[in-house]
């Protein structure tokens, strides 16, 4: 059985894979909609992971036309 830390690490990898597959920057709304519609993870887990990945410089944010886009 996976422990909590293992589940979090697996979710981070899953999210990085999603970013890689899209190959384009995504807004938080676009990413959240995709993840929730496909039942990949819960909203609050997603937001925590986005914050963690941003803090560890795995993803970055670019502002354009009043929107913020996440990218690898």
DRENTORKOL-3810 file (N, C-alpha, C; in nm, 4 decimals):
REM DRENTORKOL-3810
@n.u->0.0848; n.v->-0.1185; n.w->0.0000; ca.u->0.0000; ca.v->0.0000; ca.w->0.0000; c.u->0.0886; c.v->0.1238; c.w->0.0000
@n.u->0.0490; n.v->0.2240; n.w->-0.0778; ca.u->0.1270; ca.v->0.3474; ca.w->-0.0862; c.u->0.1067; c.v->0.4339; c.w->0.0368
@n.u->0.2152; n.v->0.4882; n.w->0.0864; ca.u->0.2061; ca.v->0.5824; ca.w->0.1976; c.u->0.1737; c.v->0.7208; c.w->0.1427
@n.u->0.1413; n.v->0.8139; n.w->0.2317; ca.u->0.1014; ca.v->0.9491; ca.w->0.1920; c.u->0.2087; c.v->1.0174; c.w->0.1081
@n.u->0.3351; n.v->1.0063; n.w->0.1500; ca.u->0.4448; ca.v->1.0684; ca.w->0.0754; c.u->0.4602; c.v->1.0099; c.w->-0.0632
@n.u->0.4389; n.v->0.8782; n.w->-0.0748; ca.u->0.4463; ca.v->0.8116; ca.w->-0.2051; c.u->0.3330; c.v->0.8578; c.w->-0.2961
@n.u->0.2134; n.v->0.8735; n.w->-0.2399; ca.u->0.0982; ca.v->0.9206; ca.w->-0.3178; c.u->0.1233; c.v->1.0620; c.w->-0.3696
@n.u->0.1801; n.v->1.1475; n.w->-0.2845; ca.u->0.2091; ca.v->1.2850; ca.w->-0.3243; c.u->0.3137; c.v->1.2869; c.w->-0.4356
@n.u->0.4185; n.v->1.2064; n.w->-0.4227; ca.u->0.5226; ca.v->1.1994; ca.w->-0.5247; c.u->0.4653; c.v->1.1478; c.w->-0.6567
@n.u->0.3796; n.v->1.0481; n.w->-0.6503; ca.u->0.3172; ca.v->0.9942; ca.w->-0.7702; c.u->0.2272; c.v->1.0987; c.w->-0.8369
@n.u->0.1548; n.v->1.1747; n.w->-0.7571; ca.u->0.0690; ca.v->1.2815; ca.w->-0.8117; c.u->0.1526; c.v->1.3908; c.w->-0.8776
@n.u->0.2676; n.v->1.4233; n.w->-0.8190; ca.u->0.3568; ca.v->1.5235; ca.w->-0.8794; c.u->0.4077; c.v->1.4749; c.w->-1.0150
@n.u->0.4464; n.v->1.3491; n.w->-1.0201; ca.u->0.4928; ca.v->1.2931; ca.w->-1.1474; c.u->0.3815; c.v->1.2921; c.w->-1.2509
@n.u->0.2617; n.v->1.2587; n.w->-1.2067; ca.u->0.1469; ca.v->1.2577; ca.w->-1.2966; c.u->0.1225; c.v->1.3974; c.w->-1.3543
@n.u->0.1316; n.v->1.4982; n.w->-1.2699; ca.u->0.1088; ca.v->1.6355; ca.w->-1.3150; c.u->0.2200; c.v->1.6810; c.w->-1.4102
@n.u->0.3435; n.v->1.6479; n.w->-1.3802; ca.u->0.4538; ca.v->1.6811; ca.w->-1.4709; c.u->0.4360; c.v->1.6119; c.w->-1.6059
@n.u->0.3877; n.v->1.4895; n.w->-1.6042; ca.u->0.3596; ca.v->1.4171; ca.w->-1.7281; c.u->0.2520; c.v->1.4889; c.w->-1.8089
@n.u->0.1489; n.v->1.5367; n.w->-1.7418; ca.u->0.0419; ca.v->1.6109; ca.w->-1.8100; c.u->0.0984; c.v->1.7359; c.w->-1.8760
@n.u->0.1794; n.v->1.8104; n.w->-1.8031; ca.u->0.2431; ca.v->1.9289; ca.w->-1.8616; c.u->0.3230; c.v->1.8914; c.w->-1.9859
@n.u->0.3987; n.v->1.7843; n.w->-1.9765; ca.u->0.4829; ca.v->1.7407; ca.w->-2.0878; c.u->0.3988; c.v->1.7006; c.w->-2.2089
@n.u->0.2867; n.v->1.6352; n.w->-2.1864; ca.u->0.2015; ca.v->1.5906; ca.w->-2.2959; c.u->0.1325; c.v->1.7066; c.w->-2.3673
@n.u->0.0957; n.v->1.8101; n.w->-2.2936; ca.u->0.0309; ca.v->1.9251; ca.w->-2.3564; c.u->0.1296; c.v->2.0080; c.w->-2.4368
@n.u->0.2513; n.v->2.0172; n.w->-2.3915; ca.u->0.3586; ca.v->2.0902; ca.w->-2.4613; c.u->0.3287; c.v->2.2385; c.w->-2.4837
@n.u->0.2271; n.v->2.2894; n.w->-2.4179; ca.u->0.1962; ca.v->2.4329; ca.w->-2.4248; c.u->0.1686; c.v->2.4816; c.w->-2.2836
@n.u->0.1946; n.v->2.6089; n.w->-2.2567; ca.u->0.1602; ca.v->2.6619; ca.w->-2.1240; c.u->0.0095; c.v->2.6560; c.w->-2.1006
@n.u->-0.0292; n.v->2.6283; n.w->-1.9759; ca.u->-0.1702; ca.v->2.6172; ca.w->-1.9390; c.u->-0.2017; c.v->2.7113; c.w->-1.8238
@n.u->-0.3216; n.v->2.7675; n.w->-1.8253; ca.u->-0.3652; ca.v->2.8476; ca.w->-1.7118; c.u->-0.4072; c.v->2.7532; c.w->-1.6003
@n.u->-0.4203; n.v->2.8069; n.w->-1.4812; ca.u->-0.4647; ca.v->2.7263; ca.w->-1.3679; c.u->-0.6038; c.v->2.6701; c.w->-1.3959
@n.u->-0.6893; n.v->2.7496; n.w->-1.4555; ca.u->-0.8262; ca.v->2.7055; ca.w->-1.4850; c.u->-0.8254; c.v->2.5903; c.w->-1.5854
@n.u->-0.7442; n.v->2.6023; n.w->-1.6917; ca.u->-0.7368; ca.v->2.4958; ca.w->-1.7920; c.u->-0.6846; c.v->2.3661; c.w->-1.7302
@n.u->-0.5785; n.v->2.3789; n.w->-1.6543; ca.u->-0.5187; ca.v->2.2621; ca.w->-1.5918; c.u->-0.6137; c.v->2.1988; c.w->-1.4905
@n.u->-0.6745; n.v->2.2811; n.w->-1.4073; ca.u->-0.7684; ca.v->2.2315; ca.w->-1.3063; c.u->-0.8868; c.v->2.1615; c.w->-1.3720
@n.u->-0.9421; n.v->2.2206; n.w->-1.4756; ca.u->-1.0552; ca.v->2.1589; ca.w->-1.5460; c.u->-1.0173; c.v->2.0225; c.w->-1.6014
@n.u->-0.9018; n.v->2.0142; n.w->-1.6663; ca.u->-0.8575; ca.v->1.8877; ca.w->-1.7237; c.u->-0.8381; c.v->1.7810; c.w->-1.6161
@n.u->-0.7698; n.v->1.8170; n.w->-1.5090; ca.u->-0.7400; ca.v->1.7216; ca.w->-1.4021; c.u->-0.8684; c.v->1.6745; c.w->-1.3335
@n.u->-0.9580; n.v->1.7671; n.w->-1.3034; ca.u->-1.0814; ca.v->1.7296; ca.w->-1.2343; c.u->-1.1769; c.v->1.6512; c.w->-1.3238
@n.u->-1.1873; n.v->1.6902; n.w->-1.4513; ca.u->-1.2766; ca.v->1.6190; ca.w->-1.5434; c.u->-1.2327; c.v->1.4749; c.w->-1.5643
@n.u->-1.1037; n.v->1.4495; n.w->-1.5538; ca.u->-1.0510; ca.v->1.3147; ca.w->-1.5741; c.u->-1.0228; c.v->1.2411; c.w->-1.4431
@n.u->-1.0649; n.v->1.3016; n.w->-1.3323; ca.u->-1.0508; ca.v->1.2403; ca.w->-1.1989; c.u->-0.9083; c.v->1.1957; c.w->-1.1671
@n.u->-0.8112; n.v->1.2788; n.w->-1.2072; ca.u->-0.6716; ca.v->1.2457; ca.w->-1.1787; c.u->-0.6360; c.v->1.2720; c.w->-1.0330
@n.u->-0.6923; n.v->1.3789; n.w->-0.9743; ca.u->-0.6681; ca.v->1.4096; ca.w->-0.8334; c.u->-0.7691; c.v->1.5136; c.w->-0.7876
@n.u->-0.7751; n.v->1.5355; n.w->-0.6576; ca.u->-0.8669; ca.v->1.6337; ca.w->-0.6002; c.u->-0.8119; c.v->1.7754; c.w->-0.6161
@n.u->-0.9020; n.v->1.8719; n.w->-0.6122; ca.u->-0.8670; ca.v->2.0125; ca.w->-0.6333; c.u->-0.7576; c.v->2.0608; c.w->-0.5382
@n.u->-0.7743; n.v->2.0375; n.w->-0.4090; ca.u->-0.6801; ca.v->2.0911; ca.w->-0.3111; c.u->-0.5428; c.v->2.0249; c.w->-0.3221
@n.u->-0.5408; n.v->1.8969; n.w->-0.3559; ca.u->-0.4143; ca.v->1.8271; ca.w->-0.3789; c.u->-0.3442; c.v->1.8899; c.w->-0.5002
@n.u->-0.4196; n.v->1.9125; n.w->-0.6065; ca.u->-0.3649; ca.v->1.9745; ca.w->-0.7274; c.u->-0.3019; c.v->2.1094; c.w->-0.6959
@n.u->-0.3729; n.v->2.1930; n.w->-0.6218; ca.u->-0.3213; ca.v->2.3260; ca.w->-0.5903; c.u->-0.1957; c.v->2.3175; c.w->-0.5030
@n.u->-0.1936; n.v->2.2221; n.w->-0.4111; ca.u->-0.0755; ca.v->2.2029; ca.w->-0.3270; c.u->0.0431; c.v->2.1595; c.w->-0.4126
@n.u->0.0190; n.v->2.0679; n.w->-0.5044; ca.u->0.1263; ca.v->2.0181; ca.w->-0.5906; c.u->0.1776; c.v->2.1290; c.w->-0.6822
@n.u->0.0880; n.v->2.2085; n.w->-0.7380; ca.u->0.1314; ca.v->2.3203; ca.w->-0.8218; c.u->0.2223; c.v->2.4143; c.w->-0.7433
@n.u->0.1839; n.v->2.4427; n.w->-0.6208; ca.u->0.2654; ca.v->2.5289; ca.w->-0.5352; c.u->0.4013; c.v->2.4655; c.w->-0.5069
@n.u->0.4018; n.v->2.3361; n.w->-0.4743; ca.u->0.5267; ca.v->2.2643; ca.w->-0.4465; c.u->0.6187; c.v->2.2626; c.w->-0.5682
@n.u->0.5613; n.v->2.2327; n.w->-0.6851; ca.u->0.6419; ca.v->2.2279; ca.w->-0.8072; c.u->0.6964; c.v->2.3655; c.w->-0.8442
@n.u->0.6185; n.v->2.4673; n.w->-0.8177; ca.u->0.6636; ca.v->2.6050; ca.w->-0.8438; c.u->0.7786; c.v->2.6415; c.w->-0.7508
@n.u->0.7654; n.v->2.6107; n.w->-0.6225; ca.u->0.8695; ca.v->2.6425; ca.w->-0.5244; c.u->0.9995; c.v->2.5685; c.w->-0.5526
@n.u->0.9890; n.v->2.4480; n.w->-0.6065; ca.u->1.1089; ca.v->2.3692; ca.w->-0.6354; c.u->1.1594; c.v->2.3899; c.w->-0.7786
@n.u->1.0999; n.v->2.4860; n.w->-0.8494; ca.u->1.1414; ca.v->2.5252; ca.w->-0.9848; c.u->1.1256; c.v->2.4166; c.w->-1.0904
@n.u->1.0316; n.v->2.3243; n.w->-1.0703; ca.u->1.0005; ca.v->2.2278; ca.w->-1.1749; c.u->0.9078; c.v->2.2886; c.w->-1.2786
@n.u->0.8253; n.v->2.3828; n.w->-1.2356; ca.u->0.7386; ca.v->2.4574; ca.w->-1.3271; c.u->0.7587; c.v->2.6059; c.w->-1.2996
@n.u->0.7159; n.v->2.6864; n.w->-1.3962; ca.u->0.7274; ca.v->2.8310; ca.w->-1.3822; c.u->0.5965; c.v->2.8940; c.w->-1.4290
@n.u->0.5810; n.v->3.0215; n.w->-1.4016; ca.u->0.4609; ca.v->3.0947; ca.w->-1.4418; c.u->0.5028; c.v->3.2107; c.w->-1.5308
@n.u->0.4289; n.v->3.2274; n.w->-1.6401; ca.u->0.4521; ca.v->3.3385; ca.w->-1.7318; c.u->0.3214; c.v->3.4156; c.w->-1.7448
@n.u->0.3273; n.v->3.5476; n.w->-1.7310; ca.u->0.2077; ca.v->3.6309; ca.w->-1.7454; c.u->0.2007; c.v->3.6869; c.w->-1.8865
@n.u->0.0816; n.v->3.6775; n.w->-1.9456; ca.u->0.0600; ca.v->3.7293; ca.w->-2.0799; c.u->-0.0873; c.v->3.7631; c.w->-2.0961
@n.u->-0.1141; n.v->3.8817; n.w->-2.1454; ca.u->-0.2516; ca.v->3.9268; ca.w->-2.1708; c.u->-0.3428; c.v->3.9126; c.w->-2.0492
@n.u->-0.2900; n.v->3.9379; n.w->-1.9324; ca.u->-0.3690; ca.v->3.9328; ca.w->-1.8106; c.u->-0.3928; c.v->3.7926; c.w->-1.7557
@n.u->-0.3277; n.v->3.6936; n.w->-1.8135; ca.u->-0.3415; ca.v->3.5555; ca.w->-1.7671; c.u->-0.2058; c.v->3.5043; c.w->-1.7237
@n.u->-0.2067; n.v->3.4120; n.w->-1.6275; ca.u->-0.0844; ca.v->3.3469; ca.w->-1.5843; c.u->-0.0843; c.v->3.2042; c.w->-1.6371
@n.u->0.0254; n.v->3.1670; n.w->-1.7023; ca.u->0.0388; ca.v->3.0354; ca.w->-1.7621; c.u->0.1476; c.v->2.9554; c.w->-1.6934
@n.u->0.1169; n.v->2.8317; n.w->-1.6605; ca.u->0.2159; ca.v->2.7397; ca.w->-1.6050; c.u->0.2853; c.v->2.6679; c.w->-1.7188
@n.u->0.4152; n.v->2.6466; n.w->-1.7051; ca.u->0.4890; ca.v->2.5684; ca.w->-1.8048; c.u->0.6092; c.v->2.5025; c.w->-1.7379
@n.u->0.6613; n.v->2.3986; n.w->-1.8029; ca.u->0.7783; ca.v->2.3270; ca.w->-1.7527; c.u->0.9014; c.v->2.4141; c.w->-1.7680
END
